[in-house]
Amino acid sequence: MKQLSVGNNLVGGTKTTVYTVPTGYYAVWNLCHATNATVNNATLNVWWYDASQDTEIKIIENYTISPGQYLKFDGGAYVVLEAGDQVRMQSEAGSTMSAVNTFEESRRTAT
């Protein structure tokens, strides 16, 4: 198992792929932390792209984060991602947000 954190400065109004599970691996997504550095309230959307189904599943929808505040889910909530799956995030147009996501990658073993 390899633990890694990925940091991104989100471009407001642009959907950003913040992580893709490498081929031959699966990953546990166990932390999502997003901070609003904008002077106004701003919303955040987060998706899990399930490559096996070729579909996006919305995890967080239009969640309002006040200036200087943050959104965090960790520990008690996690998502298991398969090879090719992605985490995508989008902050509201005109906003300035940053995000840190932490994953535990493990090599997929033959069954």
Backbone as XML, in Angstrom:
<?xml version="1.0"?>
<chain id="A" units="angstrom">
  <residue number="1" name="MET">
    <atom name="N" x="0.848" y="-1.177" z="0.000"/>
    <atom name="CA" x="0.000" y="0.000" z="0.000"/>
    <atom name="C" x="0.893" y="1.240" z="0.000"/>
  </residue>
  <residue number="2" name="LYS">
    <atom name="N" x="0.495" y="2.193" z="-0.801"/>
    <atom name="CA" x="1.203" y="3.468" z="-0.905"/>
    <atom name="C" x="0.213" y="4.584" z="-0.608"/>
  </residue>
  <residue number="3" name="GLN">
    <atom name="N" x="0.541" y="5.435" z="0.340"/>
    <atom name="CA" x="-0.320" y="6.572" z="0.646"/>
    <atom name="C" x="0.202" y="7.797" z="-0.087"/>
  </residue>
  <residue number="4" name="LEU">
    <atom name="N" x="-0.729" y="8.575" z="-0.646"/>
    <atom name="CA" x="-0.313" y="9.799" z="-1.318"/>
    <atom name="C" x="-1.394" y="10.850" z="-1.207"/>
  </residue>
  <residue number="5" name="SER">
    <atom name="N" x="-0.961" y="12.098" z="-1.179"/>
    <atom name="CA" x="-1.868" y="13.238" z="-1.189"/>
    <atom name="C" x="-1.632" y="14.018" z="-2.466"/>
  </residue>
  <residue number="6" name="VAL">
    <atom name="N" x="-2.726" y="14.547" z="-3.017"/>
    <atom name="CA" x="-2.672" y="15.316" z="-4.247"/>
    <atom name="C" x="-3.279" y="16.681" z="-3.960"/>
  </residue>
  <residue number="7" name="GLY">
    <atom name="N" x="-2.544" y="17.739" z="-4.260"/>
    <atom name="CA" x="-3.031" y="19.091" z="-4.052"/>
    <atom name="C" x="-3.316" y="19.773" z="-5.372"/>
  </residue>
  <residue number="8" name="ASN">
    <atom name="N" x="-4.384" y="20.563" z="-5.404"/>
    <atom name="CA" x="-4.763" y="21.282" z="-6.624"/>
    <atom name="C" x="-5.280" y="22.664" z="-6.270"/>
  </residue>
  <residue number="9" name="ASN">
    <atom name="N" x="-4.915" y="23.647" z="-7.080"/>
    <atom name="CA" x="-5.566" y="24.945" z="-7.061"/>
    <atom name="C" x="-6.614" y="24.882" z="-8.164"/>
  </residue>
  <residue number="10" name="LEU">
    <atom name="N" x="-7.870" y="24.916" z="-7.775"/>
    <atom name="CA" x="-8.963" y="24.748" z="-8.735"/>
    <atom name="C" x="-9.202" y="26.034" z="-9.512"/>
  </residue>
  <residue number="11" name="VAL">
    <atom name="N" x="-9.392" y="25.911" z="-10.803"/>
    <atom name="CA" x="-9.732" y="27.051" z="-11.654"/>
    <atom name="C" x="-11.255" y="27.170" z="-11.645"/>
  </residue>
  <residue number="12" name="GLY">
    <atom name="N" x="-11.760" y="28.294" z="-11.152"/>
    <atom name="CA" x="-13.195" y="28.489" z="-11.014"/>
    <atom name="C" x="-13.949" y="28.211" z="-12.305"/>
  </residue>
  <residue number="13" name="GLY">
    <atom name="N" x="-15.013" y="27.422" z="-12.207"/>
    <atom name="CA" x="-15.858" y="27.124" z="-13.348"/>
    <atom name="C" x="-15.322" y="26.044" z="-14.277"/>
  </residue>
  <residue number="14" name="THR">
    <atom name="N" x="-14.177" y="25.444" z="-13.924"/>
    <atom name="CA" x="-13.560" y="24.418" z="-14.768"/>
    <atom name="C" x="-13.493" y="23.099" z="-14.023"/>
  </residue>
  <residue number="15" name="LYS">
    <atom name="N" x="-14.068" y="22.054" z="-14.618"/>
    <atom name="CA" x="-13.996" y="20.730" z="-14.004"/>
    <atom name="C" x="-12.563" y="20.219" z="-14.141"/>
  </residue>
  <residue number="16" name="THR">
    <atom name="N" x="-11.979" y="19.820" z="-13.013"/>
    <atom name="CA" x="-10.589" y="19.383" z="-12.971"/>
    <atom name="C" x="-10.511" y="17.943" z="-12.496"/>
  </residue>
  <residue number="17" name="THR">
    <atom name="N" x="-9.790" y="17.105" z="-13.227"/>
    <atom name="CA" x="-9.504" y="15.751" z="-12.763"/>
    <atom name="C" x="-8.329" y="15.859" z="-11.799"/>
  </residue>
  <residue number="18" name="VAL">
    <atom name="N" x="-8.577" y="15.564" z="-10.522"/>
    <atom name="CA" x="-7.535" y="15.718" z="-9.508"/>
    <atom name="C" x="-6.761" y="14.428" z="-9.255"/>
  </residue>
  <residue number="19" name="TYR">
    <atom name="N" x="-7.315" y="13.284" z="-9.704"/>
    <atom name="CA" x="-6.634" y="12.005" z="-9.488"/>
    <atom name="C" x="-7.235" y="10.943" z="-10.403"/>
  </residue>
  <residue number="20" name="THR">
    <atom name="N" x="-6.364" y="10.099" z="-10.954"/>
    <atom name="CA" x="-6.773" y="8.936" z="-11.735"/>
    <atom name="C" x="-6.052" y="7.718" z="-11.179"/>
  </residue>
  <residue number="21" name="VAL">
    <atom name="N" x="-6.783" y="6.650" z="-10.893"/>
    <atom name="CA" x="-6.177" y="5.419" z="-10.375"/>
    <atom name="C" x="-5.344" y="4.776" z="-11.489"/>
  </residue>
  <residue number="22" name="PRO">
    <atom name="N" x="-4.069" y="4.485" z="-11.228"/>
    <atom name="CA" x="-3.223" y="3.872" z="-12.251"/>
    <atom name="C" x="-3.678" y="2.460" z="-12.623"/>
  </residue>
  <residue number="23" name="THR">
    <atom name="N" x="-3.341" y="2.046" z="-13.823"/>
    <atom name="CA" x="-3.620" y="0.689" z="-14.291"/>
    <atom name="C" x="-2.953" y="-0.312" z="-13.353"/>
  </residue>
  <residue number="24" name="GLY">
    <atom name="N" x="-3.684" y="-1.366" z="-12.998"/>
    <atom name="CA" x="-3.152" y="-2.410" z="-12.122"/>
    <atom name="C" x="-3.291" y="-2.115" z="-10.641"/>
  </residue>
  <residue number="25" name="TYR">
    <atom name="N" x="-3.972" y="-1.033" z="-10.310"/>
    <atom name="CA" x="-4.133" y="-0.632" z="-8.912"/>
    <atom name="C" x="-5.605" y="-0.401" z="-8.588"/>
  </residue>
  <residue number="26" name="TYR">
    <atom name="N" x="-5.895" y="-0.338" z="-7.306"/>
    <atom name="CA" x="-7.134" y="0.236" z="-6.798"/>
    <atom name="C" x="-6.724" y="1.212" z="-5.713"/>
  </residue>
  <residue number="27" name="ALA">
    <atom name="N" x="-7.621" y="2.090" z="-5.319"/>
    <atom name="CA" x="-7.277" y="3.110" z="-4.333"/>
    <atom name="C" x="-8.450" y="3.360" z="-3.408"/>
  </residue>
  <residue number="28" name="VAL">
    <atom name="N" x="-8.152" y="3.659" z="-2.176"/>
    <atom name="CA" x="-9.148" y="4.099" z="-1.199"/>
    <atom name="C" x="-8.979" y="5.611" z="-1.067"/>
  </residue>
  <residue number="29" name="TRP">
    <atom name="N" x="-10.047" y="6.335" z="-1.361"/>
    <atom name="CA" x="-10.065" y="7.801" z="-1.254"/>
    <atom name="C" x="-10.598" y="8.120" z="0.131"/>
  </residue>
  <residue number="30" name="ASN">
    <atom name="N" x="-9.709" y="8.561" z="1.025"/>
    <atom name="CA" x="-10.129" y="8.707" z="2.414"/>
    <atom name="C" x="-10.082" y="10.127" z="2.953"/>
  </residue>
  <residue number="31" name="LEU">
    <atom name="N" x="-9.668" y="11.099" z="2.134"/>
    <atom name="CA" x="-9.709" y="12.494" z="2.581"/>
    <atom name="C" x="-9.983" y="13.399" z="1.396"/>
  </residue>
  <residue number="32" name="CYS">
    <atom name="N" x="-10.927" y="14.287" z="1.587"/>
    <atom name="CA" x="-11.186" y="15.382" z="0.654"/>
    <atom name="C" x="-11.271" y="16.649" z="1.498"/>
  </residue>
  <residue number="33" name="HIS">
    <atom name="N" x="-10.383" y="17.586" z="1.239"/>
    <atom name="CA" x="-10.339" y="18.838" z="1.993"/>
    <atom name="C" x="-10.268" y="19.974" z="0.979"/>
  </residue>
  <residue number="34" name="ALA">
    <atom name="N" x="-11.260" y="20.849" z="0.974"/>
    <atom name="CA" x="-11.297" y="21.977" z="0.045"/>
    <atom name="C" x="-11.472" y="23.268" z="0.834"/>
  </residue>
  <residue number="35" name="THR">
    <atom name="N" x="-10.724" y="24.302" z="0.446"/>
    <atom name="CA" x="-10.728" y="25.586" z="1.128"/>
    <atom name="C" x="-11.118" y="26.692" z="0.161"/>
  </residue>
  <residue number="36" name="ASN">
    <atom name="N" x="-11.956" y="27.610" z="0.636"/>
    <atom name="CA" x="-12.388" y="28.758" z="-0.157"/>
    <atom name="C" x="-11.545" y="29.973" z="0.214"/>
  </residue>
  <residue number="37" name="ALA">
    <atom name="N" x="-10.739" y="30.460" z="-0.751"/>
    <atom name="CA" x="-9.926" y="31.655" z="-0.541"/>
    <atom name="C" x="-10.568" y="32.883" z="-1.184"/>
  </residue>
  <residue number="38" name="THR">
    <atom name="N" x="-11.803" y="32.731" z="-1.624"/>
    <atom name="CA" x="-12.551" y="33.818" z="-2.252"/>
    <atom name="C" x="-13.142" y="34.718" z="-1.164"/>
  </residue>
  <residue number="39" name="VAL">
    <atom name="N" x="-13.428" y="35.974" z="-1.507"/>
    <atom name="CA" x="-14.004" y="36.898" z="-0.520"/>
    <atom name="C" x="-15.511" y="36.714" z="-0.352"/>
  </residue>
  <residue number="40" name="ASN">
    <atom name="N" x="-16.115" y="35.866" z="-1.187"/>
    <atom name="CA" x="-17.548" y="35.588" z="-1.104"/>
    <atom name="C" x="-17.769" y="34.086" z="-0.934"/>
  </residue>
  <residue number="41" name="ASN">
    <atom name="N" x="-18.998" y="33.722" z="-0.553"/>
    <atom name="CA" x="-19.364" y="32.307" z="-0.563"/>
    <atom name="C" x="-19.167" y="31.758" z="-1.970"/>
  </residue>
  <residue number="42" name="ALA">
    <atom name="N" x="-18.768" y="30.500" z="-2.046"/>
    <atom name="CA" x="-18.601" y="29.847" z="-3.348"/>
    <atom name="C" x="-19.010" y="28.388" z="-3.201"/>
  </residue>
  <residue number="43" name="THR">
    <atom name="N" x="-19.480" y="27.811" z="-4.309"/>
    <atom name="CA" x="-19.926" y="26.421" z="-4.277"/>
    <atom name="C" x="-18.875" y="25.492" z="-4.878"/>
  </residue>
  <residue number="44" name="LEU">
    <atom name="N" x="-18.995" y="24.224" z="-4.478"/>
    <atom name="CA" x="-18.066" y="23.189" z="-4.921"/>
    <atom name="C" x="-18.860" y="21.958" z="-5.330"/>
  </residue>
  <residue number="45" name="ASN">
    <atom name="N" x="-18.446" y="21.336" z="-6.417"/>
    <atom name="CA" x="-18.990" y="20.057" z="-6.863"/>
    <atom name="C" x="-17.842" y="19.054" z="-6.934"/>
  </residue>
  <residue number="46" name="VAL">
    <atom name="N" x="-18.140" y="17.803" z="-6.556"/>
    <atom name="CA" x="-17.134" y="16.736" z="-6.595"/>
    <atom name="C" x="-17.790" y="15.503" z="-7.196"/>
  </residue>
  <residue number="47" name="TRP">
    <atom name="N" x="-17.079" y="14.851" z="-8.128"/>
    <atom name="CA" x="-17.576" y="13.646" z="-8.781"/>
    <atom name="C" x="-16.579" y="12.507" z="-8.655"/>
  </residue>
  <residue number="48" name="TRP">
    <atom name="N" x="-17.124" y="11.318" z="-8.636"/>
    <atom name="CA" x="-16.349" y="10.099" z="-8.829"/>
    <atom name="C" x="-16.696" y="9.634" z="-10.236"/>
  </residue>
  <residue number="49" name="TYR">
    <atom name="N" x="-15.678" y="9.511" z="-11.088"/>
    <atom name="CA" x="-15.886" y="8.946" z="-12.413"/>
    <atom name="C" x="-15.604" y="7.459" z="-12.318"/>
  </residue>
  <residue number="50" name="ASP">
    <atom name="N" x="-16.626" y="6.637" z="-12.539"/>
    <atom name="CA" x="-16.510" y="5.183" z="-12.494"/>
    <atom name="C" x="-16.214" y="4.699" z="-13.913"/>
  </residue>
  <residue number="51" name="ALA">
    <atom name="N" x="-14.939" y="4.364" z="-14.167"/>
    <atom name="CA" x="-14.503" y="3.980" z="-15.514"/>
    <atom name="C" x="-15.201" y="2.712" z="-15.997"/>
  </residue>
  <residue number="52" name="SER">
    <atom name="N" x="-15.490" y="1.780" z="-15.104"/>
    <atom name="CA" x="-16.113" y="0.518" z="-15.524"/>
    <atom name="C" x="-17.528" y="0.734" z="-16.047"/>
  </residue>
  <residue number="53" name="GLN">
    <atom name="N" x="-18.193" y="1.785" z="-15.597"/>
    <atom name="CA" x="-19.552" y="2.111" z="-16.040"/>
    <atom name="C" x="-19.582" y="3.315" z="-16.977"/>
  </residue>
  <residue number="54" name="ASP">
    <atom name="N" x="-18.410" y="3.955" z="-17.177"/>
    <atom name="CA" x="-18.300" y="5.169" z="-17.989"/>
    <atom name="C" x="-19.347" y="6.198" z="-17.571"/>
  </residue>
  <residue number="55" name="THR">
    <atom name="N" x="-19.374" y="6.469" z="-16.251"/>
    <atom name="CA" x="-20.361" y="7.413" z="-15.727"/>
    <atom name="C" x="-19.785" y="8.191" z="-14.550"/>
  </residue>
  <residue number="56" name="GLU">
    <atom name="N" x="-20.297" y="9.401" z="-14.368"/>
    <atom name="CA" x="-19.936" y="10.223" z="-13.217"/>
    <atom name="C" x="-20.996" y="10.084" z="-12.140"/>
  </residue>
  <residue number="57" name="ILE">
    <atom name="N" x="-20.543" y="9.967" z="-10.915"/>
    <atom name="CA" x="-21.445" y="9.934" z="-9.763"/>
    <atom name="C" x="-21.112" y="11.166" z="-8.930"/>
  </residue>
  <residue number="58" name="LYS">
    <atom name="N" x="-22.104" y="12.010" z="-8.715"/>
    <atom name="CA" x="-21.860" y="13.234" z="-7.951"/>
    <atom name="C" x="-21.781" y="12.879" z="-6.479"/>
  </residue>
  <residue number="59" name="ILE">
    <atom name="N" x="-20.678" y="13.254" z="-5.853"/>
    <atom name="CA" x="-20.442" y="13.014" z="-4.428"/>
    <atom name="C" x="-20.890" y="14.237" z="-3.610"/>
  </residue>
  <residue number="60" name="ILE">
    <atom name="N" x="-20.565" y="15.410" z="-4.122"/>
    <atom name="CA" x="-20.917" y="16.673" z="-3.455"/>
    <atom name="C" x="-21.507" y="17.590" z="-4.510"/>
  </residue>
  <residue number="61" name="GLU">
    <atom name="N" x="-22.680" y="18.175" z="-4.220"/>
    <atom name="CA" x="-23.348" y="19.023" z="-5.199"/>
    <atom name="C" x="-23.605" y="20.417" z="-4.640"/>
  </residue>
  <residue number="62" name="ASN">
    <atom name="N" x="-23.031" y="21.401" z="-5.310"/>
    <atom name="CA" x="-23.239" y="22.819" z="-4.981"/>
    <atom name="C" x="-23.117" y="23.099" z="-3.486"/>
  </residue>
  <residue number="63" name="TYR">
    <atom name="N" x="-22.091" y="22.537" z="-2.876"/>
    <atom name="CA" x="-21.852" y="22.743" z="-1.450"/>
    <atom name="C" x="-21.256" y="24.132" z="-1.255"/>
  </residue>
  <residue number="64" name="THR">
    <atom name="N" x="-21.911" y="24.961" z="-0.456"/>
    <atom name="CA" x="-21.450" y="26.331" z="-0.231"/>
    <atom name="C" x="-20.384" y="26.358" z="0.858"/>
  </residue>
  <residue number="65" name="ILE">
    <atom name="N" x="-19.264" y="26.984" z="0.516"/>
    <atom name="CA" x="-18.168" y="27.166" z="1.469"/>
    <atom name="C" x="-17.969" y="28.673" z="1.637"/>
  </residue>
  <residue number="66" name="SER">
    <atom name="N" x="-18.041" y="29.140" z="2.869"/>
    <atom name="CA" x="-17.866" y="30.560" z="3.175"/>
    <atom name="C" x="-16.395" y="30.957" z="3.040"/>
  </residue>
  <residue number="67" name="PRO">
    <atom name="N" x="-16.101" y="32.253" z="2.886"/>
    <atom name="CA" x="-14.715" y="32.707" z="2.767"/>
    <atom name="C" x="-13.867" y="32.237" z="3.955"/>
  </residue>
  <residue number="68" name="GLY">
    <atom name="N" x="-12.701" y="31.702" z="3.659"/>
    <atom name="CA" x="-11.791" y="31.250" z="4.699"/>
    <atom name="C" x="-12.182" y="29.942" z="5.364"/>
  </residue>
  <residue number="69" name="GLN">
    <atom name="N" x="-13.298" y="29.355" z="4.952"/>
    <atom name="CA" x="-13.771" y="28.103" z="5.545"/>
    <atom name="C" x="-13.395" y="26.928" z="4.645"/>
  </residue>
  <residue number="70" name="TYR">
    <atom name="N" x="-13.753" y="25.730" z="5.087"/>
    <atom name="CA" x="-13.379" y="24.545" z="4.321"/>
    <atom name="C" x="-14.439" y="23.461" z="4.443"/>
  </residue>
  <residue number="71" name="LEU">
    <atom name="N" x="-14.341" y="22.508" z="3.522"/>
    <atom name="CA" x="-15.142" y="21.289" z="3.541"/>
    <atom name="C" x="-14.164" y="20.145" z="3.731"/>
  </residue>
  <residue number="72" name="LYS">
    <atom name="N" x="-14.528" y="19.189" z="4.597"/>
    <atom name="CA" x="-13.648" y="18.039" z="4.806"/>
    <atom name="C" x="-14.477" y="16.800" z="5.045"/>
  </residue>
  <residue number="73" name="PHE">
    <atom name="N" x="-14.166" y="15.732" z="4.313"/>
    <atom name="CA" x="-14.640" y="14.422" z="4.733"/>
    <atom name="C" x="-13.415" y="13.537" z="4.855"/>
  </residue>
  <residue number="74" name="ASP">
    <atom name="N" x="-13.422" y="12.732" z="5.896"/>
    <atom name="CA" x="-12.259" y="11.897" z="6.166"/>
    <atom name="C" x="-12.641" y="10.735" z="7.071"/>
  </residue>
  <residue number="75" name="GLY">
    <atom name="N" x="-11.759" y="9.749" z="7.108"/>
    <atom name="CA" x="-11.850" y="8.657" z="8.067"/>
    <atom name="C" x="-13.080" y="7.792" z="7.969"/>
  </residue>
  <residue number="76" name="GLY">
    <atom name="N" x="-14.204" y="8.259" z="8.475"/>
    <atom name="CA" x="-15.408" y="7.449" z="8.536"/>
    <atom name="C" x="-16.107" y="7.303" z="7.192"/>
  </residue>
  <residue number="77" name="ALA">
    <atom name="N" x="-15.677" y="8.081" z="6.215"/>
    <atom name="CA" x="-16.271" y="7.993" z="4.881"/>
    <atom name="C" x="-15.152" y="7.831" z="3.867"/>
  </residue>
  <residue number="78" name="TYR">
    <atom name="N" x="-15.260" y="6.815" z="3.009"/>
    <atom name="CA" x="-14.269" y="6.656" z="1.954"/>
    <atom name="C" x="-14.910" y="5.999" z="0.751"/>
  </residue>
  <residue number="79" name="VAL">
    <atom name="N" x="-14.247" y="6.140" z="-0.381"/>
    <atom name="CA" x="-14.716" y="5.568" z="-1.637"/>
    <atom name="C" x="-13.603" y="4.671" z="-2.161"/>
  </residue>
  <residue number="80" name="VAL">
    <atom name="N" x="-13.937" y="3.458" z="-2.591"/>
    <atom name="CA" x="-12.967" y="2.553" z="-3.192"/>
    <atom name="C" x="-13.006" y="2.756" z="-4.698"/>
  </residue>
  <residue number="81" name="LEU">
    <atom name="N" x="-11.867" y="3.091" z="-5.264"/>
    <atom name="CA" x="-11.744" y="3.389" z="-6.684"/>
    <atom name="C" x="-10.963" y="2.285" z="-7.382"/>
  </residue>
  <residue number="82" name="GLU">
    <atom name="N" x="-11.403" y="1.915" z="-8.577"/>
    <atom name="CA" x="-10.729" y="0.897" z="-9.391"/>
    <atom name="C" x="-9.839" y="1.574" z="-10.433"/>
  </residue>
  <residue number="83" name="ALA">
    <atom name="N" x="-9.007" y="0.789" z="-11.094"/>
    <atom name="CA" x="-8.121" y="1.319" z="-12.134"/>
    <atom name="C" x="-8.915" y="2.135" z="-13.154"/>
  </residue>
  <residue number="84" name="GLY">
    <atom name="N" x="-8.416" y="3.321" z="-13.470"/>
    <atom name="CA" x="-9.072" y="4.197" z="-14.437"/>
    <atom name="C" x="-10.105" y="5.130" z="-13.840"/>
  </residue>
  <residue number="85" name="ASP">
    <atom name="N" x="-10.579" y="4.843" z="-12.624"/>
    <atom name="CA" x="-11.529" y="5.738" z="-11.962"/>
    <atom name="C" x="-10.844" y="7.078" z="-11.675"/>
  </residue>
  <residue number="86" name="GLN">
    <atom name="N" x="-11.653" y="8.118" z="-11.583"/>
    <atom name="CA" x="-11.120" y="9.455" z="-11.349"/>
    <atom name="C" x="-11.920" y="10.188" z="-10.271"/>
  </residue>
  <residue number="87" name="VAL">
    <atom name="N" x="-11.270" y="11.171" z="-9.656"/>
    <atom name="CA" x="-11.928" y="12.145" z="-8.794"/>
    <atom name="C" x="-11.849" y="13.466" z="-9.539"/>
  </residue>
  <residue number="88" name="ARG">
    <atom name="N" x="-13.010" y="14.103" z="-9.694"/>
    <atom name="CA" x="-13.099" y="15.371" z="-10.415"/>
    <atom name="C" x="-13.730" y="16.414" z="-9.506"/>
  </residue>
  <residue number="89" name="MET">
    <atom name="N" x="-13.241" y="17.651" z="-9.600"/>
    <atom name="CA" x="-13.757" y="18.734" z="-8.763"/>
    <atom name="C" x="-13.959" y="19.983" z="-9.603"/>
  </residue>
  <residue number="90" name="GLN">
    <atom name="N" x="-14.949" y="20.786" z="-9.196"/>
    <atom name="CA" x="-15.195" y="22.059" z="-9.863"/>
    <atom name="C" x="-15.697" y="23.070" z="-8.849"/>
  </residue>
  <residue number="91" name="SER">
    <atom name="N" x="-14.986" y="24.178" z="-8.753"/>
    <atom name="CA" x="-15.451" y="25.273" z="-7.906"/>
    <atom name="C" x="-16.239" y="26.256" z="-8.773"/>
  </residue>
  <residue number="92" name="GLU">
    <atom name="N" x="-17.037" y="27.061" z="-8.122"/>
    <atom name="CA" x="-17.889" y="28.031" z="-8.802"/>
    <atom name="C" x="-17.056" y="28.998" z="-9.648"/>
  </residue>
  <residue number="93" name="ALA">
    <atom name="N" x="-17.589" y="29.405" z="-10.790"/>
    <atom name="CA" x="-16.912" y="30.375" z="-11.651"/>
    <atom name="C" x="-16.558" y="31.624" z="-10.848"/>
  </residue>
  <residue number="94" name="GLY">
    <atom name="N" x="-15.352" y="32.137" z="-11.033"/>
    <atom name="CA" x="-14.904" y="33.338" z="-10.343"/>
    <atom name="C" x="-14.356" y="33.088" z="-8.946"/>
  </residue>
  <residue number="95" name="SER">
    <atom name="N" x="-14.383" y="31.842" z="-8.498"/>
    <atom name="CA" x="-13.906" y="31.541" z="-7.135"/>
    <atom name="C" x="-12.437" y="31.111" z="-7.156"/>
  </residue>
  <residue number="96" name="THR">
    <atom name="N" x="-11.848" y="31.148" z="-5.979"/>
    <atom name="CA" x="-10.486" y="30.664" z="-5.776"/>
    <atom name="C" x="-10.549" y="29.621" z="-4.670"/>
  </residue>
  <residue number="97" name="MET">
    <atom name="N" x="-10.343" y="28.364" z="-5.042"/>
    <atom name="CA" x="-10.353" y="27.275" z="-4.066"/>
    <atom name="C" x="-9.144" y="26.380" z="-4.280"/>
  </residue>
  <residue number="98" name="SER">
    <atom name="N" x="-8.719" y="25.764" z="-3.201"/>
    <atom name="CA" x="-7.683" y="24.743" z="-3.292"/>
    <atom name="C" x="-8.215" y="23.476" z="-2.639"/>
  </residue>
  <residue number="99" name="ALA">
    <atom name="N" x="-7.641" y="22.346" z="-3.054"/>
    <atom name="CA" x="-8.107" y="21.061" z="-2.544"/>
    <atom name="C" x="-6.926" y="20.133" z="-2.304"/>
  </residue>
  <residue number="100" name="VAL">
    <atom name="N" x="-7.054" y="19.332" z="-1.254"/>
    <atom name="CA" x="-6.109" y="18.256" z="-0.981"/>
    <atom name="C" x="-6.930" y="16.985" z="-0.843"/>
  </residue>
  <residue number="101" name="ASN">
    <atom name="N" x="-6.548" y="15.968" z="-1.598"/>
    <atom name="CA" x="-7.200" y="14.663" z="-1.537"/>
    <atom name="C" x="-6.138" y="13.624" z="-1.230"/>
  </residue>
  <residue number="102" name="THR">
    <atom name="N" x="-6.467" y="12.688" z="-0.336"/>
    <atom name="CA" x="-5.514" y="11.648" z="0.049"/>
    <atom name="C" x="-6.071" y="10.286" z="-0.328"/>
  </residue>
  <residue number="103" name="PHE">
    <atom name="N" x="-5.173" y="9.442" z="-0.859"/>
    <atom name="CA" x="-5.530" y="8.121" z="-1.358"/>
    <atom name="C" x="-4.552" y="7.085" z="-0.821"/>
  </residue>
  <residue number="104" name="GLU">
    <atom name="N" x="-5.027" y="5.861" z="-0.688"/>
    <atom name="CA" x="-4.168" y="4.712" z="-0.391"/>
    <atom name="C" x="-4.229" y="3.800" z="-1.604"/>
  </residue>
  <residue number="105" name="GLU">
    <atom name="N" x="-3.142" y="3.746" z="-2.352"/>
    <atom name="CA" x="-3.079" y="2.906" z="-3.547"/>
    <atom name="C" x="-2.552" y="1.525" z="-3.194"/>
  </residue>
  <residue number="106" name="SER">
    <atom name="N" x="-3.147" y="0.505" z="-3.779"/>
    <atom name="CA" x="-2.695" y="-0.870" z="-3.609"/>
    <atom name="C" x="-2.694" y="-1.540" z="-4.966"/>
  </residue>
  <residue number="107" name="ARG">
    <atom name="N" x="-1.690" y="-2.399" z="-5.167"/>
    <atom name="CA" x="-1.613" y="-3.146" z="-6.419"/>
    <atom name="C" x="-2.717" y="-4.188" z="-6.431"/>
  </residue>
  <residue number="108" name="ARG">
    <atom name="N" x="-3.424" y="-4.295" z="-7.556"/>
    <atom name="CA" x="-4.478" y="-5.278" z="-7.731"/>
    <atom name="C" x="-3.821" y="-6.649" z="-7.902"/>
  </residue>
  <residue number="109" name="THR">
    <atom name="N" x="-4.273" y="-7.622" z="-7.123"/>
    <atom name="CA" x="-3.730" y="-8.972" z="-7.242"/>
    <atom name="C" x="-4.690" y="-9.826" z="-8.069"/>
  </residue>
  <residue number="110" name="ALA">
    <atom name="N" x="-4.165" y="-10.795" z="-8.757"/>
    <atom name="CA" x="-5.003" y="-11.696" z="-9.552"/>
    <atom name="C" x="-5.886" y="-12.532" z="-8.630"/>
  </residue>
  <residue number="111" name="THR">
    <atom name="N" x="-7.133" y="-12.742" z="-9.053"/>
    <atom name="CA" x="-8.049" y="-13.549" z="-8.235"/>
    <atom name="C" x="-8.409" y="-14.827" z="-8.927"/>
  </residue>
</chain>
